[in-house]
C-alpha cells in the first residue's frame, strides 16, 4: 500500500529528500503521489512528527 501524509505534516521536507522515486510534492503539507509510490517506507522512517502512515 502507498503511504499517506496526514495533516500533522510540518512541511519540513525530510520525506521528499529521502524518497528514491521523487513522488512527494511540496505544499502546505506534503503529498505523496499514490501511483508513483513504491511503498519503500523511507519517507515514514525520517518524518520527525510521524505524519506519514500506510494507507
Kinemage of the C-alpha trace (Angstrom):
@kinemage 1
@onewidth
@group {chain A} dominant
@subgroup {mainchain}
@vectorlist {calphas} color= white
{ca unk a 1} P 0.000 0.000 0.000
{ca unk a 2} L 1.215 3.515 -0.714
{ca unk a 3} L 1.945 5.875 2.146
{ca unk a 4} L -0.178 8.904 3.035
{ca unk a 5} L 0.956 12.156 4.641
{ca unk a 6} L -1.533 13.298 7.271
{ca unk a 7} L -2.439 16.856 8.206
{ca unk a 8} L 0.037 16.924 11.094
{ca unk a 9} L 2.783 17.379 8.472
{ca unk a 10} L 5.013 20.362 9.277
{ca unk a 11} L 6.325 20.601 5.677
{ca unk a 12} L 9.950 20.196 6.747
{ca unk a 13} L 10.954 18.384 3.547
{ca unk a 14} L 12.663 15.408 5.199
{ca unk a 15} L 10.401 12.934 3.423
{ca unk a 16} L 10.849 14.444 -0.035
{ca unk a 17} L 14.621 14.416 0.318
{ca unk a 18} L 14.549 10.718 1.239
{ca unk a 19} L 12.147 9.464 -1.461
{ca unk a 20} L 14.030 7.370 -4.050
{ca unk a 21} L 11.369 7.902 -6.742
{ca unk a 22} L 10.614 11.604 -6.119
{ca unk a 23} L 6.890 11.060 -5.643
{ca unk a 24} L 6.445 13.614 -2.837
{ca unk a 25} L 5.290 17.139 -3.722
{ca unk a 26} L 5.711 20.316 -1.672
{ca unk a 27} L 2.811 22.306 -0.339
{ca unk a 28} L 1.243 23.476 2.902
{ca unk a 29} L 1.559 19.819 3.753
{ca unk a 30} L 3.489 17.457 1.528
{ca unk a 31} L 1.610 14.992 -0.701
{ca unk a 32} L 2.593 11.527 -1.936
{ca unk a 33} L 1.634 10.503 -5.488
{ca unk a 34} L -0.025 7.126 -4.869
{ca unk a 35} L 0.639 5.940 -8.409
{ca unk a 36} L 4.382 6.590 -8.189
{ca unk a 37} L 4.938 5.444 -4.575
{ca unk a 38} L 6.848 2.146 -4.371
{ca unk a 39} L 5.953 1.665 -0.680
{ca unk a 40} L 9.570 1.529 0.487
{ca unk a 41} L 8.828 3.335 3.763
{ca unk a 42} L 11.902 5.571 3.575
{ca unk a 43} L 9.801 8.706 3.999
{ca unk a 44} L 7.986 7.331 7.025
{ca unk a 45} L 11.244 6.492 8.778
{ca unk a 46} L 12.575 10.068 8.574
{ca unk a 47} L 9.406 12.004 9.416
{ca unk a 48} L 10.080 13.886 12.678
{ca unk a 49} L 6.379 14.163 13.596
{ca unk a 50} L 5.150 10.720 12.442
{ca unk a 51} L 2.829 12.326 9.886
{ca unk a 52} L 3.239 9.506 7.349
{ca unk a 53} L 1.108 6.388 7.609
{ca unk a 54} L 0.309 3.347 5.485
{ca unk a 55} L -2.848 3.990 3.506
